[in-house]
Amino acid sequence: MYRSGPNAIVRGAASTPLKLWGPEGTVTRTPSRGQGDTTLLGEAGPLWVVERDLPAPPKPAVVAAPVVERAGWRMRELLGAASSGGIDPARGSGVYVRSVLKVRRENDAPVYVVSATGDTAGAGLYGGPAEVREGKNCEAAVGVMDFKGEALLSAVKLEEATRLCVIPVVVPPVDRDGDGLQDVLVHGQSGTKGFRAWFTLHPDGTLVAGPHDAWDAIP
């Protein structure tokens, strides 16, 4: 696993090149010694150390505004949010919708993977991401919404994103470990703190948590 700063950082010493996966696909980087018990891997980003070459995540399809609105309402109960009566539908439902990705499935209807933040005061009362950084609206979750936007098929509270008060962003899924199932990377960073978490998306729409990493400071 790794941490992000000016460099991607991995714990412990490494003397051989490592495969890293991120938005551009898999790259190989030669490590160099970092501060303390760390190894620098070059330019940072939402990367992950992998054992095999993976393609770049597909470019996400444009999601219509009504779908985003429905995603906000579906995530509202999970996040314990209260409606603020705001004009923006996504925020007026009591949450900020951060990501909505359409995921196609073989022999079944697509689903939407959604990340959102909210709190009991109602996110629509606040002015935007700056309020999140101030710690006023940090409750975070990721969920899978059915294609019609009528129900959450599954959802998981993002405890590390909530604790660190960072915005969760969803990367379009890839098959990380070659088991035939789609894996979704959710990540977020604010200053020197951040998190990365993998979730496996099963055919029934269930999200199962996988490897994760979180940090309060970058060495």
N, C-alpha and C positions, 0 to 999 in steps of 0.2 A: 504494500500500500504506500501512499505517498502523501505529502503535504504540498500546498502551493504557496509560493512567495515569488520573489524575482526568479527563483529556480524551482523546478519540481524537486522535492526532497524525499528521500526514503531513509528509514531508520537503518543503522548499521552500515558496515563496510561492504562495498561491492567492487569487484575487480574486473568483471566481464561485462560486456554490453548487455543492456536490458531492453526488452520490448515494452513499449508504452502505447496504450490505446487512448485516443481522444477524438475530438471533432474532425480531425483530418485522417482518421484511420490509425493504423499501427505504424509507429516509427521506432527505430533502434537508436539508442543513445549510449554513449560511453560515459560511465560515471566519473566524477571527480570528488575529491575529499571536501567535505563541508565543515561547518562549525560544529564542535562537539561530536556526538556519535551519529552523524548524519552523512549522507552521500548526495551530492548535487547531480541532477539529471538534465540540466538545461532549462530552456524556456518553460514556464509553468502554464497551467490551464486545468480544465476538468479532465485530468489524465488518470490512468490506472495501469499498474504493472500487470501484464498478461503473459501467458506462455505460448500463445500462437497468434498468427496474423489475423486481424479482424478488419472488415471493411469499415469505411467511414460511416457514421450513422446516416440514414437517409434524410433528405431534406424534408422537413415537416410540411404537410399540406395546410393550406389556409383554412382556418376554422371560423365558421360564420358566427356573428355576434349572438344570435339566439342560443347557440350551443354553449357559448361562454356564460351566458346568463343562467342557463339551466345547470351548468356545472357549479356556479355559485350557490344556487339553492340546494343542490344535492350535498354539497360539502358543509352547508350551514349547520346542520344538526350535529355533525361529527365534531365541529370546532366549537360548539357551544356558543355560537354567535347570535347576536340580537339584531333584528332589522333596524336600520337607521333611517329608512325613508329617503335615502339619497337618490339622486337622479341617475347615477351610473348603476345599471342593474347588477353588475358583478359585485360592486361595493355596497349597494343598497341592501343586498340580501344579508349583509353582516360579515362578509369575507372579502378579501382580495384574492381574485383568481390569478395565479402566477404563471401557470403553464396549462395548456390544453392541447394534447397531441392525439391525433387520430391514428389508431393502430389497426392495420388490416390483418385479418386472420384467415387462414386457409379453411374453406368449407364452412364458414360462419360469418355472421355480421361483424363489422368493425366495432371496436370499443374506443373510448377516450380515456387516456391517462391524464389525470388532473392533479396539479399541486396548488395549494391555497394556504393563506394565513388568515387568522381572525381572532377575535377575543370577545369577551362577554359584553364589552361596551358597544360593539358594532363598528366594524372597520370603516364604514361610510362616514363616521364622525371625524375621521382623521384625514390629513391632507395627502398622504402618499408614502412612498418608500422611506422618506426621511424619518417618519414616525416609527417605522419598523426598527430602524437603526437605533432610535432612542429607547427602545425596549417597551414601547406602549402596545405593540400589536404583534406578538411573536409566536402565538400558537400556530403550529404548522402541521400539515398532513398531506399525504398523497393517496389518491384513490383511483378506482377504475369505474367509469360510468358507461352504462349500456348505450347502444347506438341511438336510441330514441331520446336519451336524456331523462328517462323516467326513474332510474334507480342507480344507486351505487352497488356494484357487484362485490366490491371489497374495498377496504381502506385501511391505512396504517398511520397512526400518529408519528410524526417525525420528532422524536424526543431531543435529538442533538440539535436539530435546526431550531427548535423552540428554546432550548437552553442557551444557545449561542446567539439567538435572535438574528438569524440570517435568512434570506429569501430562498426558498427551495425552487430550483429550476430543473425541469425534466429533459433529458437527452433522448432523442428517438431511439427505440430499442434495437439491439443486436443480439445474436446468440453468442454470449460471452464464452461459454465453456463447451460448446459443441454438442449439447444434449437435445437439440431440436426445439428448445423453448426460448422465447424472447426474454431478454434481460434488459432492465431499464435502470439507467444511472440517474440518480437525483443528487444534485450538488448545490452548494451555496457557499459564499465567502464574503466577509465584511472585514476589511482591514487585515489583521493577522489571524483572525479566527475563521473557522469554516468546517464543512463536513462533506463527505461523499458517502453515498449508500446505494448498494445494488439491490434490486428487487426482481425476482423471476415472475413473469406473467404466465399463468397457467391457462389452458384452453377454456376453463369455466369462468375466467375473469378474476381469479384469485391472485393476489399479490403475496409472494413469500419473500421475507427479508433475507438477504444474503450478506456478503462481506461489506463492512463499513469502516470508516475512519473519521475521526473528528479531532479538532485541535483548538486550544484556546490561544495559542501563540505559535508563531513560526520561529524556529531557531535562527 
